[in-house]
Amino acid sequence: MSGSILSQYIRAHREELVTLSKDLLAVDTSNPPGDTREIVAEIEEFLDPLPVDVERFSVDPAKPNLLVRVPGESDRTLLYNGHLDTVPFDADVWTHDPLGEREDDRVYGRGATDMKGAVASMLFTIQAFVATDAEPPVGLLFAFVSDEEVGGDAGLPALLKNGDLNADACVIGEPTCEEGQHSVTVADRGSIWLTLEASGEGAHGSRPVLGVNAIDRLYNAVETLRERFGTQRLDIDPDVEAIIEESVEYYSPSMGEDVARDLFQYPSINLGVIEGGDAVNSVPQSARAEIDVRLTAGVHTPDVLAEIRECVADCEGITIADVSWSVGTAEAPDSPLVEAVASTAATVTGERIFRRSATGGGDTKKLRNAGIPAVEFALGTDTVHSPDEYVPIDVLVDNAVVYAQLPEAWQLQLNQ
């Protein structure tokens, strides 16, 4: 019953939600530099009339985070997470104001869909509970964080390290839906970031046979890595197979079924940076490359890294100068959290909600590794990080409705 009351309130006050969204978009939080002091103050002002506990926490004074607590009927806690920083923008290539503009049924601005729009919907969820005198069945904790877009340590990692995120589950408001395709992301991929260095012998460019070209060596090593390692099918955990199948179905319309299946059944290898040489008429004696390898959740990354090291060792003049890695994580597709988010979103949208893996990794991995089940969900558009990024007003409203109804749905799933 409370879910219906909350939904009615949100839909009846949609213009207030639009205004709130524009207020958040009006604050430039481009990262870098990622200064969130002004937007945190804006949110504090919005929350000031509401009887909720608000706490500011920061390890970097320019990048504060905000924690908001709403008490519930039980001692369980559902965490909502949203980041306040955005990627930078070039106003000259926008046809709408990147700091917020409404046109017809859309709100434009940097962060409209990633993810100030979802943050506004979360904030309006708090207002809806207060305005309707509805006590949530579980405690609610909202973490509005900084520094996400650059993977910095001042946001969510700082809160985790400080022990501030004592929660039983989390939904992150990252956009997971595009027009005609709705989903909740229940898994992410592991990663291996390699820095390779190549050594050669310098010579004049007119006599390359007298030298050893380090760039050639480096590129040959990358090709060897792709041919030998990149064609090996991954050993995937059977528990992840169902997620892969649904992920392939989700991505097939945009990239084709074969490409989508290969994306999860094989490592993806991207040469992101290559540097070397001093002049066009010289044989380079050193070069370096940075390579991004992604692995499906359930694959044991250290085993794969060992295979990569063996492959690189066979390449003359090549060494691994630096490496960082992570293991992909996943929630069971039928877990209480996933069921609650997917069923609530399906009811609100009237559409199928895919339970899929992300192609990359984000804050869900940090939370799962800290023992907090986590998923990503927000209706949105495919304009993330693009000029004229926008969110439909109906999406703002529907996101708020989903977030408001989620505590009751999650509690019911836990009690089954």
C-alpha positions in Angstrom: 0.0 0.0 0.0 2.8 2.4 0.9 4.3 1.9 -2.6 1.1 3.1 -4.2 1.0 6.2 -2.0 4.6 7.0 -2.8 4.0 6.5 -6.5 1.0 8.8 -6.5 3.0 11.5 -4.6 5.9 11.3 -7.0 3.8 11.5 -10.1 1.7 14.3 -8.7 4.8 16.4 -7.9 6.8 15.7 -11.1 7.5 19.4 -11.7 9.3 19.6 -8.4 11.5 16.7 -9.5 12.3 18.4 -12.8 13.3 21.6 -10.9 15.5 19.6 -8.6 17.2 17.9 -11.5 17.9 21.3 -13.2 19.3 22.6 -9.9 21.8 19.8 -9.8 22.7 20.1 -13.4 23.3 23.9 -13.0 26.4 23.1 -10.9 29.4 22.2 -12.9 31.1 19.2 -11.3 33.3 18.2 -14.3 36.0 15.8 -13.2 38.8 16.8 -13.5 38.8 18.8 -11.3 35.8 17.2 -9.7 34.9 19.9 -7.1 31.6 18.8 -5.5 31.4 21.4 -2.7 28.7 23.5 -4.4 26.5 20.6 -5.3 26.7 19.0 -1.9 25.7 22.3 -0.4 22.7 22.4 -2.9 21.6 18.9 -1.7 22.0 19.9 1.9 19.7 22.9 1.3 17.2 20.6 -0.3 17.3 18.2 2.6 17.4 20.8 5.4 13.5 20.9 5.9 13.3 17.1 6.0 13.6 15.2 9.3 16.5 13.0 8.1 20.0 12.5 9.3 22.5 14.2 7.0 26.3 13.8 7.3 29.1 15.2 5.2 32.3 13.2 5.0 35.5 14.0 3.0 39.1 13.1 2.8 39.6 15.7 0.1 38.0 19.1 1.1 37.1 19.8 -2.5 35.4 16.4 -2.9 33.0 15.9 -0.1 30.5 13.0 0.1 27.0 13.1 1.6 25.3 10.4 3.7 21.6 10.5 4.3 19.8 8.1 6.7 16.1 7.4 6.8 15.1 5.1 9.6 12.9 2.1 8.8 10.8 -0.6 10.6 13.6 -3.2 10.6 17.3 -3.3 11.3 18.0 -4.2 7.6 19.5 -1.4 5.5 19.2 -0.7 1.8 21.9 1.5 0.3 21.3 3.9 -2.6 24.5 5.2 -4.3 24.9 8.0 -6.8 28.0 9.9 -7.9 27.9 13.7 -8.2 30.8 14.3 -10.6 30.5 14.2 -14.3 32.9 13.9 -17.3 33.9 17.3 -18.8 32.1 18.9 -21.6 32.8 21.2 -24.5 29.9 23.7 -24.6 30.7 24.7 -28.2 29.5 21.3 -29.5 26.2 21.3 -27.5 23.0 22.7 -29.0 21.5 22.8 -25.5 22.8 24.3 -22.2 25.2 21.7 -20.7 24.4 23.2 -17.3 20.7 22.3 -17.6 17.9 23.1 -20.0 14.4 21.8 -20.3 12.8 21.4 -23.8 9.4 19.8 -24.1 9.6 16.5 -22.3 13.3 16.3 -21.9 15.9 17.8 -19.5 19.3 18.3 -21.1 22.7 18.8 -19.4 26.0 17.1 -18.5 25.0 14.4 -16.1 21.3 14.3 -17.0 21.5 10.5 -17.5 24.9 9.8 -15.9 23.9 10.4 -13.2 22.5 13.6 -11.7 19.1 12.6 -13.0 19.1 9.4 -10.9 20.5 11.3 -8.0 17.6 13.7 -8.2 15.2 10.7 -8.3 16.9 9.3 -5.2 16.6 12.6 -3.4 12.9 12.8 -4.4 12.4 9.4 -3.0 13.5 10.7 0.4 11.0 13.6 0.1 8.2 11.2 -0.9 8.7 9.1 2.2 8.7 12.2 4.4 5.8 13.9 2.7 3.5 10.9 2.8 4.5 9.9 6.4 5.4 6.5 5.0 7.9 4.6 7.1 10.1 2.4 5.0 10.1 -1.3 5.9 13.9 -1.2 6.1 16.4 1.5 6.9 17.5 3.6 4.0 21.0 4.9 3.5 21.9 7.2 0.6 25.5 7.8 -0.3 26.0 10.7 -2.7 29.7 10.5 -3.6 32.5 12.3 -5.5 35.4 11.3 -7.7 33.7 8.3 -9.5 34.4 9.4 -13.1 38.1 9.2 -12.7 38.1 6.2 -10.4 39.5 8.3 -7.5 39.8 7.4 -3.9 37.9 10.4 -2.4 34.4 9.0 -3.0 33.0 5.6 -2.4 36.4 4.0 -1.5 36.9 6.6 1.3 33.4 5.8 2.7 34.1 2.1 2.6 37.5 2.6 4.3 36.0 4.7 7.0 33.3 2.1 7.7 30.4 4.4 6.8 28.5 2.0 4.5 27.0 -0.5 6.8 24.3 -1.9 4.5 22.8 -5.2 3.5 22.4 -4.4 -0.2 22.9 -1.6 -2.6 21.4 -0.2 -5.8 23.6 2.2 -7.8 21.9 4.7 -10.1 24.1 4.2 -13.1 22.1 4.2 -16.4 21.5 0.6 -17.4 18.7 1.1 -19.9 18.4 2.5 -23.4 15.4 3.1 -25.6 13.6 -0.2 -26.0 16.1 -2.1 -23.8 15.8 -2.2 -20.0 18.1 -4.0 -17.7 19.7 -4.4 -14.3 23.4 -5.1 -14.3 24.1 -8.0 -12.0 27.8 -8.6 -13.0 30.9 -6.8 -14.1 34.1 -8.0 -15.8 37.5 -8.5 -14.4 40.4 -6.5 -15.8 44.2 -6.7 -16.4 46.0 -3.5 -17.2 49.4 -4.1 -18.6 52.3 -1.8 -19.4 54.7 -3.5 -21.8 58.2 -2.1 -22.5 60.3 -3.0 -25.6 64.0 -2.6 -26.1 65.8 -2.4 -29.4 68.9 -1.0 -31.1 69.0 2.4 -32.5 70.1 3.2 -36.1 69.6 5.7 -38.8 66.3 5.5 -40.6 68.0 5.0 -43.9 69.7 1.9 -42.6 67.1 0.1 -40.6 68.7 -3.3 -41.1 71.5 -2.2 -38.8 69.1 -1.6 -35.9 66.3 -3.4 -34.1 63.0 -1.5 -34.1 61.5 -1.5 -30.6 58.1 -0.4 -31.9 58.0 -3.4 -34.3 58.9 -5.7 -31.4 56.3 -4.2 -29.3 53.5 -4.4 -31.9 54.5 -8.0 -32.7 54.2 -8.8 -29.0 50.7 -7.3 -28.9 49.7 -9.3 -31.9 51.2 -12.5 -30.4 49.1 -11.8 -27.2 46.0 -11.4 -29.3 46.6 -14.5 -31.5 47.7 -16.9 -28.8 45.9 -15.7 -25.7 43.0 -13.8 -27.1 41.7 -16.9 -29.0 41.6 -19.1 -25.9 38.0 -19.6 -24.7 37.6 -18.6 -21.1 36.9 -21.1 -18.3 33.6 -19.7 -17.1 31.9 -20.6 -13.9 28.7 -22.5 -14.6 26.9 -20.1 -12.1 27.6 -17.2 -14.5 26.4 -19.0 -17.7 22.8 -17.8 -17.3 24.0 -14.2 -16.9 26.1 -14.5 -20.1 23.1 -15.9 -22.1 20.9 -13.0 -21.0 23.8 -10.5 -21.7 24.2 -11.9 -25.2 20.5 -11.4 -25.8 20.7 -7.9 -24.5 23.7 -6.8 -26.5 22.9 -8.6 -29.8 20.7 -5.8 -31.3 23.6 -3.3 -31.0 26.6 -5.5 -31.9 25.3 -8.8 -33.3 24.9 -12.1 -31.5 28.3 -13.5 -32.5 30.2 -10.5 -31.4 28.2 -10.3 -28.1 28.9 -13.9 -27.4 32.6 -13.6 -28.1 32.8 -10.6 -25.8 32.0 -12.8 -22.8 33.4 -16.2 -24.0 36.9 -14.8 -24.9 39.2 -12.2 -23.4 38.9 -8.8 -25.0 42.2 -7.1 -25.6 42.6 -3.4 -26.4 45.8 -1.6 -27.2 45.1 1.8 -25.6 48.4 3.5 -25.6 51.6 3.0 -27.7 54.6 5.3 -27.4 58.1 5.2 -28.9 60.6 6.7 -31.2 62.2 10.2 -31.4 62.2 11.0 -35.1 60.9 9.6 -38.4 64.4 9.0 -39.6 65.6 7.0 -36.6 65.1 3.4 -35.6 63.5 3.5 -32.2 65.4 1.8 -29.4 62.6 1.8 -26.9 58.8 1.8 -26.8 56.0 1.2 -24.4 52.4 0.1 -24.6 49.4 0.0 -22.3 46.9 -2.8 -22.8 43.5 -3.3 -21.4 42.3 -7.0 -21.0 38.8 -7.7 -19.8 37.5 -11.0 -18.5 34.0 -12.3 -17.7 32.9 -12.6 -14.1 33.7 -15.9 -12.6 37.1 -16.1 -14.4 40.0 -16.3 -12.0 42.1 -13.4 -13.0 45.4 -14.5 -11.5 45.4 -17.7 -13.5 44.9 -15.7 -16.7 47.6 -13.2 -15.7 50.0 -16.1 -15.3 49.2 -17.2 -18.9 49.8 -13.7 -20.1 53.2 -13.6 -18.4 54.2 -16.8 -20.1 53.1 -15.4 -23.5 55.1 -12.2 -23.0 58.1 -14.1 -21.9 58.3 -15.7 -25.3 58.5 -12.3 -27.0 62.1 -11.1 -27.4 63.0 -7.7 -25.9 59.6 -7.4 -24.2 59.1 -7.0 -20.4 56.0 -6.3 -18.3 56.8 -3.0 -16.5 53.6 -2.6 -14.6 50.3 -4.5 -14.0 47.1 -4.1 -12.1 44.2 -6.4 -12.1 40.8 -7.2 -10.7 38.4 -10.1 -10.6 34.9 -9.8 -12.1 32.0 -10.1 -9.6 28.4 -11.1 -9.9 25.1 -11.4 -8.0 22.9 -14.4 -8.5 20.2 -13.5 -11.0 17.6 -14.9 -8.6 18.9 -13.2 -5.4 16.5 -11.1 -3.3 18.1 -7.8 -4.5 18.1 -8.7 -8.2 14.5 -10.1 -8.0 13.3 -6.9 -6.2 14.9 -4.5 -8.6 13.9 -6.4 -11.7 10.3 -7.1 -10.7 9.8 -3.5 -9.5 11.2 -2.0 -12.7 9.2 -4.4 -14.8 6.0 -3.4 -13.0 6.7 0.3 -13.4 7.8 0.2 -17.1 5.6 -2.7 -18.3 8.7 -4.0 -20.1 11.2 -6.9 -19.8 14.1 -6.2 -17.5 17.3 -8.1 -18.6 19.6 -9.3 -15.9 23.0 -8.8 -17.6 26.6 -8.2 -17.1 28.2 -4.9 -17.7 31.0 -4.8 -20.3 33.3 -3.0 -17.8 33.5 -2.6 -14.1 32.6 0.1 -11.6 31.6 0.7 -8.0 29.5 -2.4 -7.8 32.8 -4.4 -7.7 34.1 -2.3 -4.7 30.8 -2.9 -2.8 30.6 -6.7 -3.6 34.3 -7.1 -2.5 33.3 -5.3 0.7 30.6 -7.9 1.3 27.6 -5.7 0.2 25.4 -7.2 -2.6 25.1 -4.6 -5.3 23.5 -4.0 -8.6 23.2 -1.0 -11.0 19.8 0.2 -12.2 18.5 3.4 -13.7 16.3 4.1 -16.7 18.1 6.4 -19.0 19.3 7.2 -22.6 22.3 6.3 -24.7 23.6 9.8 -24.5 26.0 9.1 -21.7 29.1 11.3 -22.0 27.8 12.7 -25.3 27.0 16.3 -26.4 23.3 17.1 -25.7 23.1 14.4 -23.0 19.5 14.3 -21.9 16.9 12.4 -19.8 13.2 12.3 -20.5 11.0 13.7 -17.7 9.0 10.4 -17.6 12.3 8.6 -16.9 13.1 10.8 -13.9 9.6 10.1 -12.5 9.8 6.3 -13.2 13.2 6.1 -11.6 11.9 7.8 -8.5 8.9 5.4 -8.4 11.2 2.4 -8.7 13.5 3.6 -6.0 10.6 4.4 -3.7 8.9 1.0 -4.2 12.2 -1.0 -3.9 12.4 -1.2 -0.1 9.1 -3.0 0.2 9.9 -5.3 -2.8 13.3 -6.2 -1.3 11.8 -6.9 2.1 9.2 -9.2 0.6 11.9 -11.1 -1.3 14.0 -11.5 1.9 11.0 -12.8 3.8 10.1 -15.5 1.2 
